[in-house]
Structures are given as C-alpha cells and as structure tokens.
Amino acid sequence: MKKYINDLTVCANKKLNPQYFILSLTSKYPLPEMLPGQFVEVKINNNHDVFLRRPISIHQVDYEKNILYLLIKVVGKGTQTLSKLKAGDTLNIIYPLGNTFTYEGVKKALLAGGGCGIAPMLYLAAFLHKNNIETDILLGGRTSEDILEEEEFEKYGKVFVATDDGSLGEKGFLTKHSVFENLSSYDRLYCCGPTPMMKVMAGIATEKNIDCEVSLENLMACGIGACLCCVTATTEGHKCVCTEGPVFNTKQLIW
C-alpha cells in the first residue's frame, strides 16, 4: 500500500477528559485508503525536546467529509504538545502504516479494548459492521473516566463495560468480564491494550480454541522498518511491529 507524507490541517481538538483527546484532521487531497489496525507517524512541531515522530492508531475515517480522527492519550512531552493543537494548525504525518486486522470467514466477533487500546477498535467495529459481521465490543478501564466513545461504539454493536473500581459496568479487570463465559459463540477475538491484558486474552482464546488477533503497542521511532527498535519475537523469527504488524495472530507471538 502506498505511503504518503502530507501536512494535514487540524479541524478540531476535542477534549474527552484531562487525559484523552481526539484530533480531527483534513487534507487538501482526498484521504487515501486506510484499513483497521493501521497507524500514522506524527511529527511533533514546536518542541525541541521531541525529535522522533509518534505512532498513533487510526481511530476513525470519514471519507465523505475527508476527515481522519486520532484518539490520543497524554503520556509525555510529545502528546502534551499535540493536545495543545487548535483548529487551523497543521500536522505532518506519514500514513497509512502497518498491516491490518483480518476478517475472512468471521461471522461474529468480540472486540476488546483497554484504556487507549480502544483507539483502533472503533474503525475496526465500523469496518466489521459494514461487512455484515455481528460485533460485540468490550471496553475496559480503571474508572468510568477511562471508558471513552461508548456511544460511538454502540452504532456498530452491543457494548459491554468493565472498570477496575466498578464505577461503570462490571467491577473488575476487563479479562474477568462475564462476556468471556460465552466466548465460544465468537469466531474471533480482537484485542488492543496493555501487554499483560493481551497476554491473558491470548490465553483465554487458546483455551477456547478461538482465533485472537492483537495490535501491539511497541515503541516505534521510524514506522518504516529502518530503526528496528520495535521488533518482537515470533514463531518465524523477529519481526518489525511497524511494518509486519502491529496486528499479529497470537499464535505467532512468543511472549
């Protein structure tokens, strides 16, 4: 898939809570095809302490309005700078990068996202819905403030929620949610979030003999396979998460 380096214009910067925000970006050119699971590399302007681009998951794409949406959590100087962007500012990005989730042969899927791991799941949910695949979505976080975009997800499937403190949905870790009691009713489990959470998901899926695809969030510097800082061990040797991922079937991963 062809890659592009473009200056996109910020349409809006929507604050979801003190930690999370959504950047809406448009281009003077028609947005290229982007697939669920792919990501962009964002250049951080006006911050001399941040040299490297930041990898951000594609949260949603509206081709009719020519708008790309990025859900971002403030975790450091780079994302702090991004959080201050306003309408009319420009942002240089390389996109679309990485591979995609697969869906061939899937009739019913469960999507599970923890914290900022929900970022690639909205675009995936929309894609599966468009392809007539029944979709349930499980959102998890420490508190109700970590549960984002619930109404958006409800457009594409039934939504379940788990919070560690019980402030919304079932109380407890996402991996303990009662939806897993019926995991055998799904053809595939898609997951993104903290690595320990995804490892547990992989174990649950293996136990039930369900295919599981995860989106890894390894640190990336270049996004094009040049720096090799994001490699992960697989049954086929070490692979670059940025070019041969970020989506992997958990059967491939050596964790």
C-alpha positions, -999 to +999 in steps of 0.1 A: +000+000+000+014+034-010+026+057+018+021+094+020+038+123+038+014+152+040+006+183+060-029+178+074-050+206+088-065+204+123-103+208+121-109+203+158-093+192+190-120+176+212-111+171+249-127+139+262-112+143+297-079+156+312-060+127+297-076+119+263-085+140+232-094+134+196-077+153+168-098+157+136-076+162+106-083+170+070-062+172+038-064+193+007-061+159-011-086+131-009-076+108+020-060+076+008-074+041+016-068+032+053-076-001+069-084-010+105-053-016+126-031+007+106-015+038+121+002+071+113+035+086+124+031+122+136+058+148+136+058+169+167+063+206+159+074+234+182+090+212+208+128+209+207+128+181+233+110+157+209+129+146+179+111+114+168+077+110+153+050+094+174+029+064+163-008+069+166-036+044+158-062+054+132-093+058+153-119+066+126-120+078+090-149+098+074-142+097+036-174+118+028-160+146+050-124+138+042-115+137+079-091+114+098-097+110+135-069+102+160-076+093+197-046+103+218-037+099+254-013+124+270+016+104+282+046+126+276+060+157+260+051+148+225+014+140+232+013+170+255+023+192+226-003+175+204-030+182+230-025+219+226-031+220+188-061+240+177-082+244+145-062+257+116-028+243+128-010+219+106+004+184+114+028+165+093+020+128+091+033+096+074+004+073+066-011+047+064+014+024+080+014-012+092-008-041+084-045-047+092-068-069+112-082-098+091-118-109+090-122-136+063-146-163+074-156-144+105-194-142+113-193-130+149-165-111+166-156-098+200-136-066+202-118-058+235-100-026+242-084-015+274-076+022+280-061+038+249-063+004+233-098+013+222-083+037+196-080+012+167-112-007+177-137+020+166-126+019+130-125-019+132-160-021+146-173+002+118-155-020+092-169-052+105-204-037+107-201-025+071-192-061+061-223-076+080-202-092+107-220-093+141-199-075+165-198-072+203-174-047+220-159-049+254-144-016+268-123-016+299-105+009+322-095+017+357-125+040+363-155+053+343-133+082+331-113+057+311-144+045+292-145+066+260-166+068+229-192+043+242-220+059+222-199+058+190-192+020+196-229+014+201-235+023+164-218-009+154-226-035+180-235-044+216-212-028+241-200-043+274-180-024+300-157-033+328-139-010+353-115-019+380-133+002+406-168-007+395-178+029+387-192+017+353-202-017+340-190-048+358-164-044+385-130-060+379-104-064+352-117-065+316-103-100+313-127-112+340-158-099+323-187-123+321-188-120+283-160-145+282-183-171+295-198-172+260-165-168+241-173-200+221-201-181+203-174-159+186-153-168+156-125-143+165-113-121+193-096-088+185-077-070+213-056-039+220-044-026+253-017-032+278+005-062+271-003-081+302-040-078+293-034-090+258-014-120+271-043-130+293-067-126+263-044-148+242-045-175+269-083-173+271-086-176+233-062-205+231-082-223+259-114-219+239-097-226+205-107-191+192-085-171+168-072-140+185-056-110+168-039-083+189-025-049+180+009-044+196+019-010+210+057-014+210+078+017+209+085+029+173+108+055+160+106+054+122+075+034+114+091+021+082+113-008+094+145+011+094+154+015+131+145-020+143+136-007+178+101-022+177+110-058+168+090-086+186+098-123+188+075-146+167+075-182+157+090-171+124+118-151+140+120-114+150+096-091+131+092-054+129+059-044+146+058-012+124+059-030+091+049-066+097+025-056+125+012-040+145-015-067+142-005-103+149-023-135+154-014-145+190-004-180+177+026-162+160+038-144+191+064-157+216+056-138+248 
